[in-house]
Amino acid sequence: MRKLLGTLAAAALALTGLTGLTAVTATPATAATTGSFNVLTYNIAGLPLGLGDSDPQTNTPFIGQRLGSYDVVNVQEDFNYHASLYANDTHPHRTATSGGAALGDGLNTLSDHAFEDFERVRWNRCTGTNCLTPKGFSLARVRLAEGVFVDLYNVHTNADSTDDALAARRANIEQLSDFIQANSSGNAVIVMGDTNTRYTRAGDNIRTLLSENGLQDPWVDLIKGGTAPAQGSDPLLCDSAAPANGCEVVDKVLYRGSELLRLNATRYNNEWASFLRSDGKHLSDHFPHTVDFSYTLNPSLKASDVFGGPHGTAFNDADGLPATVSPRTLTLRGASRLDAASLTHDGGTHLTHGGTGGTATSLTLGLGEHLTSVKLTRGQKDGRTRVFSAAFTTDQGRTVSAGAVTSDTRTFTAPSGWQIVGFTGRSGDEIDELGVLYAPIG
């Protein structure tokens, strides 16, 4: 019961962005600068009996029992036997089902790490039976430690190899790529799922997803010596009974690090041998695939957590900071809520987020003065959680603020010897969610 309540609470947090009305002060702790985790992607073939090639009624409980060895799991085709999957799994953070076949997308994430800002996106284009259920992709922002996040995408693209199906799948890949560019700028990213693509297939554009987003493929790097199979070459088909790592599958794991987080794939493996029934049969018509990751935090750039609601478009200033950070003027816009936040560095770098509403108020830092903390409050507007106010303070005790203060507060404070140099969060016409970036005082 305790785990169930924790899971429900995590799901509610992901959907509402609310954690209660308790004031919290957050200063980045002296945390480990390195860490590791593993991931698994698995199309579990959970279609209703008779519509697929597997026996999900029998197999799904077994699948659930074997997911516990993996820190972060993406499943696809988690449709009509979802309850038995979760009943046999112990991950503390799990997405709520979007429904069975014809209603939901079949995409779910199970994680030992908390995640937030979860959303589902439907493909703009599909063909034939692919259109019978709202296939697409999801995004969960996985928190590895305070201020350390990875944007985790779960993907299931249009299947089949007819000309129109290939065109739809290429459109899916382009849609996903555009979304990553718009919503994950500056963030570490892992994309994993059933892409239905092959490097060898002439009509597929999986390379577009990698090249446009700076992604790497651990299968290519660790198994194929860093060179993907040539497009238009013979497919690298798998032994259906005991597939070797060298064969190519449509289930892929792709990744990149960020300015905040160096991410490195250290192991790739087709996990088929761990997902067999006692009679030796596979538990799905797809194979599960795992990747081990190590990560190292940037010693000269850190991020706080974020505070607000899961709306607007995500932003992260990590990629936009000047080579030598030197914040000079902070401008906030606000009235009944926080409308915008802008920070200008010496040399002209201008970081700005939000809209044009409210009244602007600015603070220009003096020589040797640094931004060291921010107190945020949030509330509800039109059914959405937004940042209602922000008050920044310098190491000389000066402040600048905007918006209307509420009782739901959080304060982020730079570590000793560090300063606030940029922002992270989500925004549209107003600031929906806000965190800050820290760099050493040089």
C-alpha positions as CSV (number, residue, x, y, z in Angstrom):
1,M,0.0,0.0,0.0
2,R,2.8,2.4,0.8
3,K,4.4,1.9,-2.6
4,L,1.0,2.3,-4.3
5,L,0.4,5.6,-2.6
6,G,3.9,6.8,-3.5
7,T,3.3,5.8,-7.1
8,L,-0.1,7.7,-7.2
9,A,1.5,10.7,-5.6
10,A,4.3,10.7,-8.2
11,A,1.7,10.5,-11.0
12,A,-0.3,13.4,-9.5
13,L,2.9,15.5,-9.3
14,A,3.7,14.8,-12.9
15,L,0.3,15.9,-14.0
16,T,-0.2,19.0,-11.8
17,G,3.2,20.2,-10.9
18,L,2.0,20.7,-7.3
19,T,3.7,19.3,-4.1
20,G,1.7,21.1,-1.5
21,L,2.0,24.5,0.3
22,T,5.2,23.9,2.3
23,A,7.9,26.5,2.0
24,V,11.2,24.9,0.9
25,T,14.7,26.3,0.8
26,A,17.1,24.6,-1.6
27,T,20.9,25.0,-1.6
28,P,22.8,22.5,-3.8
29,A,24.3,19.9,-1.6
30,T,27.9,18.7,-2.0
31,A,26.9,15.7,-4.1
32,A,28.8,13.1,-6.0
33,T,30.1,14.5,-9.2
34,T,29.8,11.2,-11.0
35,G,27.2,8.5,-11.2
36,S,25.7,5.7,-13.2
37,F,22.4,4.2,-14.2
38,N,20.9,1.7,-16.7
39,V,17.9,1.9,-19.0
40,L,15.8,-0.7,-20.8
41,T,13.5,-0.4,-23.8
42,Y,10.9,-3.1,-24.5
43,N,7.9,-3.4,-26.8
44,I,5.9,-5.8,-24.6
45,A,3.3,-6.7,-27.2
46,G,0.3,-5.9,-25.0
47,L,-2.4,-5.9,-27.7
48,P,-5.6,-7.8,-27.0
49,L,-5.4,-11.5,-27.5
50,G,-5.7,-12.4,-31.2
51,L,-4.3,-9.1,-32.5
52,G,-0.7,-9.9,-32.0
53,D,1.8,-12.7,-32.2
54,S,2.4,-13.0,-28.4
55,D,0.5,-14.2,-25.4
56,P,0.3,-11.0,-23.3
57,Q,-2.2,-12.4,-20.8
58,T,0.4,-15.0,-19.8
59,N,3.5,-13.1,-20.4
60,T,2.9,-9.6,-19.0
61,P,3.1,-10.6,-15.3
62,F,6.5,-12.3,-16.0
63,I,7.7,-9.1,-17.8
64,G,6.7,-7.0,-14.8
65,Q,8.6,-9.3,-12.4
66,R,11.8,-8.8,-14.4
67,L,12.0,-5.1,-14.8
68,G,13.3,-4.4,-11.3
69,S,16.9,-4.8,-12.4
70,Y,16.7,-1.7,-14.6
71,D,16.8,1.9,-13.2
72,V,14.7,3.4,-16.0
73,V,12.4,1.5,-18.3
74,N,10.4,2.5,-21.4
75,V,7.7,0.1,-22.6
76,Q,5.7,0.2,-25.8
77,E,2.4,-1.5,-26.6
78,D,1.5,-1.5,-22.9
79,F,-2.2,-1.7,-23.7
80,N,-4.8,-4.1,-22.3
81,Y,-2.7,-5.9,-19.7
82,H,-1.2,-2.8,-18.1
83,A,-2.6,-3.6,-14.7
84,S,-0.8,-6.9,-14.5
85,L,2.5,-5.3,-15.6
86,Y,2.3,-2.7,-12.7
87,A,1.0,-5.3,-10.2
88,N,4.3,-7.2,-10.7
89,D,6.7,-4.3,-10.9
90,T,8.3,-2.4,-8.0
91,H,9.6,0.9,-9.5
92,P,8.5,3.8,-7.3
93,H,7.8,6.2,-10.2
94,R,5.5,5.2,-13.0
95,T,3.3,6.9,-15.6
96,A,-0.4,6.4,-15.5
97,T,-1.8,4.5,-18.4
98,S,-3.4,6.4,-21.3
99,G,-5.7,3.5,-22.0
100,G,-6.0,0.2,-23.8
101,A,-5.7,-0.4,-27.5
102,A,-7.7,2.2,-29.6
103,L,-7.7,4.6,-26.6
104,G,-4.1,4.9,-25.4
105,D,-0.6,5.2,-27.0
106,G,0.8,2.2,-25.2
107,L,3.8,4.2,-23.9
108,N,4.7,4.0,-20.2
109,T,7.8,4.8,-18.2
110,L,8.9,3.0,-15.0
111,S,11.8,4.5,-13.0
112,D,13.8,4.4,-9.8
113,H,14.3,8.1,-10.3
114,A,11.6,10.7,-10.0
115,F,10.4,12.5,-13.1
116,E,8.4,15.6,-13.9
117,D,6.9,17.6,-16.7
118,F,5.5,14.4,-18.3
119,E,3.6,14.8,-21.5
120,R,2.3,12.7,-24.4
121,V,2.4,13.8,-28.1
122,R,0.4,12.1,-30.9
123,W,1.9,11.7,-34.4
124,N,0.6,14.1,-37.0
125,R,0.7,11.3,-39.6
126,C,-0.1,7.6,-39.7
127,T,-1.2,4.8,-42.1
128,G,-3.5,1.9,-42.0
129,T,-3.8,0.0,-38.7
130,N,-1.3,2.3,-37.1
131,C,-4.1,4.9,-37.0
132,L,-6.3,2.6,-34.9
133,T,-4.6,3.8,-31.7
134,P,-3.1,7.2,-31.0
135,K,0.6,6.3,-31.4
136,G,3.3,8.9,-30.7
137,F,5.9,9.7,-28.2
138,S,6.2,10.8,-24.6
139,L,8.6,13.0,-22.6
140,A,9.5,12.5,-19.0
141,R,12.2,14.7,-17.4
142,V,14.1,12.3,-15.2
143,R,15.8,13.7,-12.1
144,L,19.1,12.0,-11.3
145,A,20.1,14.4,-8.5
146,E,19.3,18.0,-7.5
147,G,19.4,20.0,-10.7
148,V,20.5,17.0,-12.7
149,F,17.9,16.1,-15.3
150,V,17.7,13.9,-18.5
151,D,14.9,14.4,-21.0
152,L,13.6,10.9,-21.6
153,Y,11.7,10.2,-24.8
154,N,9.6,7.1,-25.3
155,V,8.8,6.4,-28.9
156,H,6.7,4.2,-31.1
157,T,6.6,5.2,-34.8
158,N,4.5,4.2,-37.7
159,A,5.1,0.5,-38.7
160,D,5.2,-1.3,-42.1
161,S,7.4,-0.8,-45.2
162,T,5.0,0.3,-48.0
163,D,5.8,3.7,-49.6
164,D,3.0,5.5,-47.7
165,A,4.0,3.9,-44.4
166,L,7.7,4.8,-44.9
167,A,6.6,8.4,-45.7
168,A,4.5,8.5,-42.5
169,R,7.4,7.2,-40.4
170,R,9.8,9.7,-41.9
171,A,7.3,12.4,-40.9
172,N,7.2,10.9,-37.4
173,I,10.9,11.2,-37.1
174,E,10.9,14.8,-38.3
175,Q,8.1,15.6,-35.9
176,L,10.1,14.1,-33.0
177,S,13.3,15.9,-34.1
178,D,11.5,19.2,-34.3
179,F,10.0,18.7,-30.8
180,I,13.4,17.8,-29.3
181,Q,15.0,20.9,-30.8
182,A,12.1,23.1,-29.4
183,N,11.7,21.5,-26.0
184,S,15.1,20.0,-25.0
185,S,17.6,22.7,-26.0
186,G,20.5,22.6,-23.5
187,N,19.3,19.4,-21.9
188,A,20.7,15.9,-21.8
189,V,18.5,13.6,-23.8
190,I,17.8,9.9,-24.1
191,V,15.4,8.7,-26.9
192,M,14.5,5.0,-26.7
193,G,11.7,2.9,-28.0
194,D,10.3,1.0,-31.0
195,T,11.4,3.3,-33.8
196,N,10.5,0.8,-36.6
197,T,13.6,2.1,-38.4
198,R,16.7,0.4,-39.7
199,Y,20.0,2.0,-40.7
200,T,20.1,-0.4,-43.7
201,R,16.6,0.5,-45.0
202,A,16.7,3.0,-47.8
203,G,13.4,4.6,-47.0
204,D,14.1,5.3,-43.3
205,N,15.6,8.6,-41.9
206,I,16.8,7.5,-38.5
207,R,20.1,9.4,-39.3
208,T,18.1,12.6,-39.4
209,L,17.2,12.2,-35.8
210,L,20.8,11.7,-34.7
211,S,22.3,14.4,-36.8
212,E,19.8,17.2,-36.1
213,N,20.0,16.6,-32.3
214,G,23.6,15.6,-31.7
215,L,22.5,12.1,-30.6
216,Q,24.7,9.0,-30.4
217,D,23.7,5.3,-30.8
218,P,25.4,3.0,-28.2
219,W,24.7,0.0,-30.5
220,V,26.7,1.7,-33.3
221,D,29.4,3.0,-30.9
222,L,29.9,-0.1,-28.8
223,I,28.9,-3.0,-31.0
224,K,29.6,-1.8,-34.6
225,G,32.8,0.0,-34.0
226,G,31.4,3.5,-34.4
227,T,30.1,3.1,-38.0
228,A,26.5,2.5,-38.7
229,P,25.5,0.0,-41.4
230,A,25.3,1.5,-44.9
231,Q,21.8,2.7,-46.0
232,G,20.5,0.5,-48.7
233,S,22.7,-2.5,-47.7
234,D,21.4,-5.9,-46.7
235,P,19.5,-5.9,-43.4
236,L,21.4,-7.4,-40.4
237,L,18.7,-9.8,-39.5
238,C,18.5,-11.5,-36.0
239,D,18.4,-15.1,-35.1
240,S,14.8,-15.3,-33.8
241,A,15.8,-17.8,-31.1
242,A,19.1,-16.3,-29.8
243,P,19.8,-12.9,-31.3
244,A,23.4,-11.7,-31.2
245,N,24.2,-8.0,-30.3
246,G,25.5,-7.5,-33.9
247,C,22.1,-7.9,-35.6
248,E,20.1,-4.7,-36.1
249,V,16.7,-4.2,-34.5
250,V,14.1,-1.5,-34.7
251,D,14.2,-0.9,-30.9
252,K,16.8,1.7,-30.4
253,V,18.5,3.8,-27.6
254,L,19.9,7.2,-28.6
255,Y,21.4,9.8,-26.3
256,R,23.4,13.0,-25.8
257,G,24.8,14.9,-22.8
258,S,24.7,18.6,-22.1
259,E,26.8,21.4,-20.8
260,L,25.7,20.4,-17.3
261,L,26.0,16.7,-17.6
262,R,28.5,14.6,-19.5
263,L,26.7,11.3,-20.5
264,N,28.6,8.2,-21.7
265,A,27.2,4.8,-22.7
266,T,29.4,2.1,-21.3
267,R,27.5,-1.1,-22.2
268,Y,24.8,-2.2,-24.7
269,N,23.1,-5.6,-24.6
270,N,20.1,-7.4,-26.1
271,E,18.5,-8.8,-23.0
272,W,16.5,-11.6,-24.6
273,A,18.0,-14.3,-22.4
274,S,16.6,-12.6,-19.3
275,F,13.1,-12.4,-20.7
276,L,12.3,-16.0,-21.5
277,R,9.4,-18.2,-20.1
278,S,10.2,-21.5,-18.4
279,D,9.4,-23.2,-21.7
280,G,12.1,-21.2,-23.5
281,K,9.7,-18.9,-25.4
282,H,10.2,-15.2,-25.7
283,L,7.9,-13.0,-23.6
284,S,7.2,-10.6,-26.6
285,D,7.6,-10.5,-30.3
286,H,10.3,-7.8,-29.7
287,F,13.6,-8.2,-27.8
288,P,14.4,-6.0,-24.7
289,H,17.5,-3.8,-25.0
290,T,19.6,-2.3,-22.2
291,V,22.3,0.4,-22.0
292,D,24.5,1.2,-19.1
293,F,25.4,4.9,-18.6
294,S,27.9,6.8,-16.6
295,Y,27.7,10.5,-16.1
296,T,29.9,13.3,-14.8
297,L,28.7,16.7,-13.7
298,N,30.3,19.9,-15.0
299,P,32.5,21.2,-12.2
300,S,32.0,24.8,-13.3
301,L,28.3,24.9,-14.0
302,K,25.4,23.7,-11.9
303,A,21.6,23.9,-12.0
304,S,19.0,24.1,-9.3
305,D,15.8,22.1,-9.4
306,V,12.8,23.9,-10.9
307,F,9.6,25.2,-9.3
308,G,6.3,25.9,-11.0
309,G,4.0,23.9,-13.3
310,P,4.4,21.6,-16.3
311,H,3.2,24.0,-19.0
312,G,4.7,26.3,-21.6
313,T,7.9,25.4,-23.5
314,A,11.0,24.2,-21.7
315,F,14.2,26.3,-21.8
316,N,17.7,26.0,-20.5
317,D,20.3,28.7,-20.8
318,A,23.3,26.3,-20.4
319,D,24.1,26.4,-24.2
320,G,23.6,30.2,-24.4
321,L,26.0,31.4,-21.7
322,P,29.0,33.4,-22.8
323,A,32.5,31.8,-22.4
324,T,33.2,34.1,-19.5
325,V,30.0,34.6,-17.4
326,S,29.6,38.1,-16.0
327,P,25.9,38.9,-15.1
328,R,25.2,42.6,-15.1
329,T,21.5,43.5,-15.4
330,L,18.5,41.4,-14.2
331,T,15.1,42.5,-15.4
332,L,11.8,41.0,-14.2
333,R,8.3,41.7,-15.6
334,G,5.3,41.0,-13.5
335,A,1.9,42.1,-12.1
336,S,-0.4,39.5,-10.8
337,R,2.1,36.8,-11.9
338,L,5.7,36.6,-13.1
339,D,5.6,37.5,-16.8
340,A,9.2,37.4,-17.8
341,A,12.8,37.2,-16.5
342,S,15.9,38.5,-18.4
343,L,19.6,38.5,-17.5
344,T,22.2,40.5,-19.5
345,H,25.9,39.6,-19.3
346,D,28.8,41.9,-19.9
347,G,29.6,41.6,-23.6
348,G,26.0,41.6,-24.7
349,T,24.7,38.1,-24.1
350,H,21.0,38.5,-23.3
351,L,19.0,35.6,-21.8
352,T,15.2,36.2,-21.7
353,H,12.1,34.1,-21.2
354,G,8.4,34.8,-20.9
355,G,6.2,37.4,-22.4
356,T,5.7,41.2,-22.5
357,G,3.0,41.7,-19.9
358,G,3.3,43.3,-16.5
359,T,5.7,46.0,-15.4
360,A,9.4,45.8,-15.8
361,T,11.8,46.4,-12.9
362,S,15.6,46.0,-13.2
363,L,18.7,45.7,-11.0
364,T,22.1,46.5,-12.3
365,L,24.9,44.8,-10.4
366,G,27.7,46.8,-9.0
367,L,31.4,46.0,-9.3
368,G,32.0,42.8,-7.3
369,E,28.3,42.2,-6.7
370,H,26.7,38.9,-7.6
371,L,23.2,37.3,-7.7
372,T,23.1,34.6,-5.0
373,S,19.5,33.6,-4.3
374,V,15.9,33.7,-5.6
375,K,12.7,33.2,-3.8
376,L,9.8,31.9,-6.0
377,T,6.1,31.5,-5.3
378,R,3.5,29.8,-7.4
379,G,-0.2,29.4,-7.7
380,Q,-3.1,28.5,-10.1
381,K,-4.3,30.5,-13.0
382,D,-6.9,29.1,-15.4
383,G,-6.3,25.6,-14.1
384,R,-2.5,25.8,-14.7
385,T,0.3,26.1,-12.1
386,R,2.5,29.1,-12.8
387,V,5.2,31.1,-11.1
388,F,3.5,34.0,-9.4
389,S,6.5,35.9,-8.1
390,A,10.3,36.0,-8.0
391,A,12.6,37.9,-5.7
392,F,16.3,37.8,-6.4
393,T,18.9,38.8,-3.8
394,T,22.6,39.7,-4.2
395,D,25.5,39.1,-1.9
396,Q,25.3,42.8,-1.0
397,G,21.7,42.4,0.2
398,R,20.1,44.2,-2.6
399,T,16.9,42.7,-4.2
400,V,14.7,43.0,-7.2
401,S,11.2,41.4,-7.4
402,A,8.1,41.1,-9.5
403,G,4.7,39.5,-9.4
404,A,2.2,38.7,-6.6
405,V,3.5,36.6,-3.7
406,T,1.6,33.4,-2.7
407,S,2.1,31.1,0.3
408,D,3.6,28.3,-1.8
409,T,7.3,29.2,-1.9
410,R,10.7,27.8,-2.7
411,T,14.1,29.4,-2.4
412,F,17.2,28.5,-4.5
413,T,20.6,29.6,-3.1
414,A,23.9,29.5,-4.8
415,P,26.6,27.4,-3.1
416,S,29.3,29.4,-1.3
417,G,31.6,31.0,-3.8
418,W,29.1,30.6,-6.7
419,Q,26.6,33.0,-8.4
420,I,23.4,32.8,-10.4
421,V,24.2,33.2,-14.1
422,G,21.1,32.0,-16.1
423,F,17.8,30.3,-16.0
424,T,16.1,27.0,-16.7
425,G,12.4,26.2,-16.7
426,R,9.3,26.6,-18.8
427,S,7.5,29.6,-20.3
428,G,5.0,30.9,-22.8
429,D,3.4,34.3,-22.3
430,E,4.3,34.0,-18.7
431,I,6.9,32.1,-16.6
432,D,5.3,28.7,-15.9
433,E,8.4,27.1,-14.2
434,L,11.7,28.5,-13.1
435,G,15.1,27.3,-11.9
436,V,18.6,28.9,-12.0
437,L,22.1,28.1,-13.3
438,Y,25.1,28.6,-11.0
439,A,28.8,29.3,-11.9
440,P,31.8,30.0,-9.7
441,I,32.5,33.6,-8.9
442,G,35.7,34.2,-10.9
